[in-house]
Amino acid sequence: MKQVSKSKIRSGKKKGSLEETISFAIYKDDPLEYVVSYRDKDQIKSASLKDFTGSEELSPVPLTRIVQISKKEKIVWRKGQKEILVKV
């Protein structure tokens, strides 16, 4: 019998690399060290991951608008990449 991961059972699909990066940063690392860059109209704005996920002012920014996530000047995720760039 084939095993099915818990994430597939809960959401109906596997997490993407963006969701994995955000989950890791929030639950296993310090979200204050991460910077999220996202599209807002015709410009790119940045905010700490903590502010991005917990601020009423910034939410609801769709995940599709995120263009990059970095930690301490290293890019850990960039839109268009098929996998996580840097394991943190």
HELIX and SHEET records of a PDB file:
HELIX    1   1 LYS A    6  SER A   11  1                                   6    
HELIX    2   2 SER A   17  LYS A   28  1                                  12    
HELIX    3   3 PRO A   31  GLU A   33  5                                   3    
HELIX    4   4 LEU A   49  GLY A   54  1                                   6    
HELIX    5   5 LEU A   63  ARG A   65  5                                   3    
SHEET    1   A 4 GLN A  43  SER A  48  0                                        
SHEET    2   A 4 TYR A  34  ASP A  40 -1                                        
SHEET    3   A 4 ILE A  66  LYS A  71 -1                                        
SHEET    4   A 4 LYS A  74  ARG A  78 -1                                        
END                                                                             
